[in-house]
Each structure stands twice: as C-alpha cells, then as structure tokens.
Amino acid sequence: MNALHKITGIVAFTFLFVPVGFSQVDYHWDQHGIGLMAPDDFKEETNNYEEFSAHNDNVYLSIIPWQDEYIDHDHLASALLEITLEMNYDELTDADEMFLDYFEGYYVQGVKDGTNTFIAALLDTESSTNMILVIAFNDGYVDEAASILMSIYA
C-alpha cells in the first residue's frame, strides 16, 4: 500500500467520526446594526425596531434592544441576575462573561419547565444599544444554540 492510499484511508476514516454541521446563513437586524449566523432553515418571525426573532424546529431566538446610555458592564450582570431569579429556573448549568466583536456581557444557560435556554445581556461598546437575547432549544441542540449565541456581531 503506497503512502497516498494510506493517507486517503486515514482521511476517510477520520471523517466517519466528525459530526456533520449545519449550513449557516448570515441574518441581519439592520435597525440595530447587528448580525448573526444561524442554520439555513431558520425562519425570521420578527425583524423590526423592537425585536428580532427567528426559529427552526429545534431552536428559537429572540433579541430585544435595551436603549440606555448609562448601562455599564456591572449593570448587565445585575440585570441578568434579576431576570434569572424572576424566571425561577429548574436548573442552572452554566453562566459566564461574554466578549463578542463589539459586545460584552453575560449569559446564563439553564432549564425552565423542561425548556433549555440561553439568556444573555449584552452591551454594545460602540453605542447605547444593549440587548437581551433568549435562545430556547430542544434536547440535543445545545451546540447549535451556542453557535448562534457566539456568532453575534456588530
């Protein structure tokens, strides 16, 4: 067996164990200068000044602006904590700071009434537009939901 056949066999064998990803499409919320990447089967539900929402059969995304020039990084942590406490999660599985493009903030991952969610409070460091994001997703779709969350850009 020559070297080319060995390499071809190794590459083919490796691809058997690589998870198949999903095709992504660039979505834009022009009213607030925000973009994100989401699966190509996402359907925009709302795209206006007050909200951007889209979904497929397994993931639902909603972004709501929060205009306040006095909000800072610490206020976002308090706001997200308040939202999380009000929601009375069944289980919290992760929480941390986020830094994406021109955004900084915090996210919480958890389960509420059997629904998996990410909730994030983000501050646009270049403007006074802040955002609350909610991503609800079915079991087995945490990677797809996290990929959408981490794709947000200005």
N, C-alpha and C positions, 0 to 999 in steps of 0.2 A: 504494500500500500504506500503510495507516494505521499509527500507532505501535503499536497493540495487536497487529496481525498481525506486525510486526517483532519485538516482544518475545516473542510466543508462539513464533515461528520460532527465535529465539536460544535460548530456554529449551529447546525440544525438541531442537535441535541439540546443546546442551551436555550434555543427559542421555544422548546417544548415547555420550559419552566418559567418563562417570562409572562407575567399576567398581561392580558390584552387590555389596552387602554381604550378610552373613548375618544372619538373625534370631537375636537373643541372648536367653538366659534367665538369670535370676538363680539361681545354685546356692549352697547354704549348707552349711557344715561346722559345725553347731551345737555340737559338742563343744569346739571351739576358738574359736567366735565369729568365723568367717571366711566371707566371701562372695566370689563372683567371677561374672563374666559369661562365658558360653560359648555356642556355637551351640545352637540348639534341638534339633538331632539328637544332642546328647551324651547318652550313657547312663551313669548312675552305676554304677560297678562296686563300689566300696567306700566306705562312709561310716560309719566308726566312730572310736573314740578314737585308734587307731594310724595311720590312713591315710584320705585322701580320694583316690579315683581315679575318672576318668571319661574317655570317649573317643567318637570317631566314627570313620569310615573313614579319616580323614586326620590326626587329632591325638589324642595320648594324654597325659593329665595325671595326675601323682601328686604328692601333698603329704604329707610326713611331718613330724610335730612333733618338736621337739628341745627338751625342757624343761631349761633351765639358767639360773638367775638370774644367773650370773656371766659369761655370754657378753656381749660388747660388740661394737660395730661392727668393731673391728680383728680380733677373733677370727673374725668371719664371713668376712672376707677370707681369712684363713689357712685356714679350713675349706674354703671353696670352692676355693682353690688346690690343697689336698690332694686333694679329690675329683676335680678336673680332671686332676691329674697321674696319679692312680690309674687313671682311665678311659683314659689314653693316646689322646687324640683324634687323628684323622687330620688334622683341620684346625680351627683356631680362627678364627672370622670376626668376633667382636665380644665385648667384655667391658666392663662399666662398673658404676658405682654405681647404686642404685635408691632412690627415695623414693616410697612409695605410701601414702596415707592415714596409718595409724599404723605403717607398716612402713618399715624402711630396710635396706639390704643391698647385695648384689652379684649380678650374673648373668654367665654366660658362654654364648655361642652358638657351636656348632661342629658338626662331623660326626664320628661314630664308627661305623666299619664300615658306612658308607653311610647312616646314620640321622642326620637333622638333629635337633639338640636345643637347648633352653634349659635351663640348670641355674641355679637361684637359691638363695641363702642369705639368708633374711630374718629380721630381729629385730623383734618386736612391741615398740614403745617403751612400751606401756602395761602389759605383763605379762612373765612369764618364758617365754612360749611363743615359740620360734623355729621356723622352718620351712625345710625343704629341698624345693624344687619341681623336678620334672623334667617337661619338656614335649617329647615326641618328635613329629615331624611329617614328612609326606611333602613331596617337592619341590613348590614352588608354594604352600605353605600357611604360609609364614613370617609373613605379615601376620595370619592367623587365630591362630597360636600366640602372637605378640607381643601381640595384642589381649587374649587370655586372661591372659597374664602381667601385663600392665599394669592389668587390671581388679580385681586382688586388693584387698580392703578388709576392715577390722575392723568 
